[in-house]
Amino acid sequence: MTTELLEERGNSPPPVDDAVGAEASDTRQFVTFIAGGEVFAVDMAPVQEIIRVPGVVRVPLAPHTLDGLANLRGKVLPIISLRRIFGFSEVEYDEATRAVVIDIGQPLGFVVDRVASVVGVDAGKIEDVESIQGTVKTELLSGLIKDVGGHAMIMVLDFAKLIAQEFADIAALAKRRAGLGAGPGLSGEPRDEEEETSDELQLVSFEVAGQEYAMDIKDVQEIVQVPELIVHVPRSESHVLGVMTLRNRLLPLVSLRRMFDLPIRDADERSRIVVVALGSASVGVVTDTVNEVLRVPRNEVDAIPPLLAREGNLADITDICRLQGGKRLVSIISAGNLFGHAAIKEALNTVDTLQDDDEQRVATLDDDAVDDDEQVVVFHLGKEEFGVPIESVQEIVRVPEELTHVPKAPPFVEGVINLRGAVLPVIDLRRRLGLPVLERTDRQRVMVFLIHGARTGFIVDVVTEVLKIHKSAIEPAPRLSGEQANLLARMANLEKQKRMVQLIEPAHLVEGRELADLAGMAA
């Protein structure tokens, strides 16, 4: 790597030691840097570039030396602390802190306190490491450079050995990278056919003005956040908010508050758009918040009383769910009736008017390419985003005020809940991933998965959306540990949105003896 390359990357190149003759054929070039008060050097050959320390996404189950994953020009880059590797004390990053990007099979960014210079050293002047004693792991050094660049001694780091010792999975990956495929698929466990019974409805519930509504999950294409830009259409009715762009298609947006003549309120960070489809037509319904996915026995669903049934524009609500012994009533909206509503018809006509022939062709291509998208349910643990394949999610329910603690239950189980007469073991996903456990909040949810025949609930901080991700944005996650490589095998790198969503494979959330213990609890 030359200083010109560093300048092209937008980095200030470290000064070259002019006192060293770099023209000799047996001269090797090194980048020197400071970490924990010690001076180190690395051979120039594997150094890809030197960058400021970027923002990172924290990765559960990764080695403690990993700061997290960064997005470097569309590629995922692990960021690793050299101070932690060598057991030096932690310090805050400052203007001098840099990440030296080393590529030995896979690019990795190593955080150093400061980059000093680029030096040229005659190969014959590099000594072995037997002459030094100290806290530094000498097995990670390939030699010593003395009296160069104003430093009495510079330790030459062997990053190949360092990676092999500290990140065994990355080292193994580097050896077989040429033959490595894309990693495990994102698709979840196929659902047990016995679980798919016609005696239950599966609904997506949401709130509007304090009232809870729901729609059949089969009619919900996805759930997305309200965009910053909504194109307002002149002379349209007030319930038609406008149109937004969703994967090269124009999506009309309507307000349920305005359709139901409820008080108007601006969208906020909790507002969500429920994308509803009927045939080839789609419309975005703006709600105050999306709550959960419900599995409701049909005997808890009643048709709306004839006295309350209305014709025309208010015939959208067809049934009422009686949950929690009738204390919680959820109104079910029919997609068929919704698309008959005058507001929806007008919104769809608005899109037809706006779309020209080119946009029509893009929409057709997008329909043909539907298999190129993967649909995931996105949730948060702290600031980090995680996703699971939508087909692996049985349902999403609120966390009860109290979990029942069962004597002699496995230590990883927080407790059990009674979910429609069945015992459901519940695990805190934060604890499962080695993250700090938080106090319960009203935004937390229990996501229910079927893992090798055992239904298990996992508590997450908040469920935010159902997201379609193009397969081209999904890539293998860096292999940082054996457990992480199985559970978090892939990640969605959404560069334009400046987001990275870590994709969890639910089948690996509980394995081995733990799985047998869960099956015993359910029995």
N, C-alpha and C positions, 0 to 999 in steps of 0.2 A: 504494500500500500504506500503510495507516494504522498507527499504533502499536498500535491495538486489534487489528489483524490479527496483528501480531507476538506480542502477548500470547496470542491464541487458539492460536497455533502452539507455545506453550510457550517462546518466546524472550524474553529481556529486551530491550525496545526501546531503541535508542540515544536519548540525550536530544535533545529538539528545542531548537534555538537560539532562545530567547525574544526575542533582540534583533532578530530579523528579522521583519518584518511579513509574515505568511503569508496575509493576507486579500486582498492586492492581486490583481487578475485577471491581471496579467502576471508574477506570481511563480511560479517553478518550484521544485519540491522535489527535493533531492538527498540521497542517502545518502553520507556521507563515511567513509573508512577509510584505514588505514595499511598500506603494503606496502614492505618494504625501506627503511624510514626516510622514505619519501615519502608525501605526503598526496594522496589521489585522491578523486574523487567520481563518482557515477553517477546519472543521471536516475532518479527514483523509478519511472517508468512501467513499465519492464521488470523491476523487482526483484520477484520472487515472494515470497521470504522470506529470512531469515537464520538459519542453523543452525550448530550445532557440527559440526566436521569428522567425518563418519561413517567407519566402517571401509569399506575398498574392496577390490574384486577387481581385481588387476592384469591389464592387457590387452596381449598381445603385439602387435607391429607398430603400436602406437599412437604418436602424437607424444610426445616426451620430456616435454612440459609436462603430460601427463595423469597424475594420481596413480592413477586407476583408476575403477571403476564402483561406485556405492553403491546401496543399496535405500532409497528414500524413500517410505514408505507404499505399497509395492507397485509403484512405478515405478522404472525404472532411471535413475540420475542420474550423468552424467559429472562427475568432480571434477578441476578444473584448477588448477595452481599459477600464480598471478600472478607470484610471484618468478621462476619459471623463464622465463616469457614475457618478462620485462624483463631477464633475465640477472643478477638479484640473487643473492647467496650463499644457500645452503640453510640453514634453521634448523629445529630441532625444534618441532613443534606444541606449544602449551601451552594453558592455560585460557582465554586471550584469543583464540586463533585461531578464526576463523569462516569459513564458506563462504557467500558471497552468491549466492543462486540467481537467475540472470538467465534470462528466457524471451524469446528472440528467434527464434521458429520452433521451438525445442526447448529445454527447461530444461537449464541447465548451472550447476554449482556452482563458483565461483571462490574459491580459498582466499586469505584476506587475514590479515595479522598481527593486526589489531584493527579493529573497527568503532567509529568515533568518535561520529558524531551524525547527525541529520537536520536539514538546514538549508533555509531558504527564501531564494531569491535572485531579485532583480529581473532579468528577462531582459536588460535593457539594461546590466547590470553584468558580463556574461560577456564577456571579452575573447578575441581570437584567440590562437594559440599562437606567433606569429612572434617574440614578445619573449623566449622562453626558449631556452636551449641546454643540453645535458646528455646524460646516458646514456639517458634515457627516449625511446622512439620517438614523436616528436611526431606522426607520421602517424596514430597511434592515439588522438590527443586531439581533442576537439571544441571545447575552449575552456579558459579560465583564470578562476578566481574568486579575487579578492584581498580580504584583510582580512575574512574571514567565519569565525565560529565559533572565533575565537582563532588562526586560521592566516593567515600572511602570504600564502600562495599555495596554492591547491588546483587540481590538474589534473583536468579533467573527461574521463573515459575514454569513448570511443565504442566500446561493446561490439559493435555491428554490424560496424564495421571490424575490430576485433580478431578476431572470429570468422572473418570473411571471409579475413583474412591468415593466421591461425594454424591454422584448422580449415576448409579450403576445402570438404571434403566435407560438414561440418555446415552451412556456409553455403548450399551448393547444395541440400541437403535442405530447409532452411527455405523456400527459394523455391518448391519444388515439392511441399511436404508434403501439400497438400490432395489431390493426385492420386496419392500414393505408395501402393502396395499393401503387402502383408505381407512382401515380400522373397522371395528365392529359397527354394525348398522345401528341406526337410531331407533329403528322400530322396536316397540316394547314387546312384552310377553303377549302372545295371543290370548284373548280373553277366553276363559272357560265358557263353553257353550251353555253350561248349566246356569252360569251367572246371567246370561242374556235371556231373561225371561220376559214374556209378553205381559206379565202381571205388574210390571213396573214402568214408570215413565222416567226418562232422564232429561232434566231440565236445566237451563242456565238461568239463574235468578239475578235480578238487578233491581235497583231502587230508583224511584222518581218521586220527588216531593214527599219523602217519608213513607211511601207505599211500596210494597214489594210485588214485583211482577216476575214472570218467567216465560220462557219459550222453549219448545222442544229443541234439544241439542242438535238434532238432525237438520234443523232449519237455520242454525247459526254457523256461518262460514268461519268467522274469526272474530276476535275482539281486539280493537286497536285503540291507541290513545288519540285524543282530539288533536289534530295537527295545528301548527301555528298559522298556516295559511288555508283559509276557506274562501273559495271564489263565490261571492254573492251574485245572484242572478237578478238583474233588474225586473221589476214588475211581478215578481213571484210572491206567493202568499207568505205570511209571516212564519208558518210552521216549516217552510222549506228554507233551511239555513244556507244552502248553497251546494257546491260540489267540491270534492277533494280528489287528489290523484292517489290511487292505490295500485302500485305495480303496473303503471302505464295504462290504467283504466280510470275513467271518470266515475266516481261514486257519489250519487246524490245523498245528501244528509237531511234528515228531518228531526225535529225536536218532539219527543214524546210529551214533554211538559205543555207545549203549545197545542199538540194534537188533542190532548185531554183537557184543555182549557185550565191548566194549573198555573200557579204564579211563575213568572219568568225569572230565571237565574242564569248568570253567566257560567260557562264551564270552568272547572278548576282542575287541579292536578289529579283529583280522584275520578273525574268524569271519564267515561269510556264510550266508545262507539261499538255497538253490537251490529255486525254486518250480517244481515238477514238475506237469504236467497230463496227464490221460488222459480224453478226452472232456470232459464238463462239470465233472469233479472236479479239484480242485487241492490240493496239500499242500506245505508248506514243510519241506525237509530241511535240518537244521542241520549244517554242515560246519566243520572247523577253518579252512580257507581255500580260496578258489577260485584255481586256478593259471592256466589259459589255455584257449584254444579250439584244438583239434587237428584237423588234416586227416590222416587215417591211411589209407594204401592198404589195401584189403581183404586183400592178400596178407600183411600184417603183423598180421592179426587171426586168432586161433585160438579155436575153441570150447573151453570149459573141459573138461579131460579127464574122461571118464565116472567115473573113480575118485574125482575130487574133487567131482563134481556132487552136490548134495544136494537133497532134496525138502523140501517144506513151507516153513518160514519162512526158510531159508537158500538158496533157489533164485533169489535176485535177480541174482547174478553169472552171466552167460551166456557171456562171451568175455573173452579176454586179449589186449591189444595188446603187441607186442614192438617197442619203440622203441630207437633208438641201438644197433642190433645186438644186442638182447636184454638190454642193461644196465638198461633202464628198462621195467618191467612195469606196465601200467595195467589194472585190472579194470573191465570194462564192466558197468554195472548196467542191467538192462532195466526200463523204466517199467512195462510190462505186468505183469511179475513183482513189481515193487515194490508195485504197487497190490493185489496178491494177498496181500501180507504181513499178518499179523494185526495188527501195530502200526499200519499205515496204515489198515486197515479200522476199527480202533477210533478212530483220530483223526478219520476222516471221520464216523463215527457220533456222535462228540462234538459236532461242528459241527451235525449234523442235529438233535441234541437241544437245542442252545443257541439255534438260529435260530428266531425267531418269524415270523409271517406277514409282518410289515413288512420284516424283514431278507431274507426270501426275495424280496420284490418288488424291494428294492434290488439284490440280486445279479442278478436278471433284467435290470434296467435297465442294470446295469454291463456285462453281457454284450452287450446291444444297442449300447452306446456304445463298444465296443472300438475302432472306427475313429477315435474322438476322442483316442486315445493314440498317441504316437510312442515307439518303443523305441530307446534309445541305449545304447551302451557307454561307461561313464564311466571316465576315467583322470585321473591327477594329473600336473602339472608343478609341482614345489614345492608350495605351499599352494593353488594354484588348480586348480579342477575344469574339465575339458573333456569334451565328448561327441561321438561320431560315430554316425550311424545304424547300427543293428546289421546291416542288410542290406549295408552297404558293407565290413564287416569280413570278410575271407576267412578269417583265422585269427589266433591270438595264440600266439606261441612264446617260449621263454626266449631271453635274449641269450647267445650262445655266449661262452666264455671269451676267445676271440680272433676278431676279424673279419679276413678276408683283404683286405689293401689291394692294389688292382689298379693297376699303373702306368698313368698317363695317364687315370685315372678322373676324372669331374667332381669339382671341389673340394668340392661340397656332399655328396658320398657318403662316409660313414664307412668303408665297406668292403662286402664281399659275403659271403654265407653260402651253403652248399649245402643247399637245402631239397628233400629227396627227389629229388636228381639235377638240380635246376634252379638256375641262378644267381639269387640274390635280392639286388638292391642294397639297402643299409640306410642310412637317413638318421637322424641324431639330430634329433628334433623340437624339442628345445630350441634347437639351432643354427639350424634352419629358422625358428623364431619369434623369433630374436634374444635368447634368454634365456641366462644363464650355463650353461656345460656342466659337468656333474658327473662324478665318477668312477663307474665301473660298480658296481652293487650287485646282490644276488641277487633283489631285488624288481622290477627293471626288466624290461620285456617288449618284444618286437617285435610291433607290430600291422601286419598285412599287408593292404594295400588293392590293388584293381585299378583303376588310374587310366588311363583311355583305353587299355585293353588292356595296360598295363605293370604287372606285379606289383611292388610296392615295399613295403619294410618301414620302419617308423618306430619309433625307440626312445622309450618313455615311462617315466616314473618308476615308476608302479605302476598296474595296472588294478584298479579297485575293485568295480564292479558293473555289472549290466545293469538299466537303469531305465526304467520306463514313465512318460512325462510327458504330462499332459493338454495338448492343443493350446492351451487357454486360457492356460497358463502360459508359452508360447513367444511371444516378441515380437522384432521387428527390433532388432538391436544398434545402438547409436549409431554413425553413420558417422564414424570418426575419421581414417582414411586410406584411400586407394584399395585397397591390398593387404589391409588389415584388413577392409574392407567386403566383399570377395569371399570371403575365407577364413573370417572369423568373422562371418557375416552375421546370425546369430540367436543368441539366448541364452534359456535357461530360467530364469525368475525364480521360484524356489520359496520364496515369502515365509514360509509357515508353518514351513518347515524352516530358514529363514535361510540359504539357499544360492542361489548363482547359478552355473549351469553354462554355460560358453561353448561353443557348438555349432560344430564345425568342418565345413566342406564339403570332404571328401577330394579331390574333383575339382580343387580349386584349390591343393592342397599342392605339386604340381609342374606347371609349365606351360611352354609355348613350347619354347625350345631345350633346357631341362633335360629335358623329356619325351623329346625325340628322343635325347638322350645316354643316358637310362636304357634306352630301347628297344634302343639299340646294344649296351649292356652285356649285357642279357639275351640278345640274339642271339649 
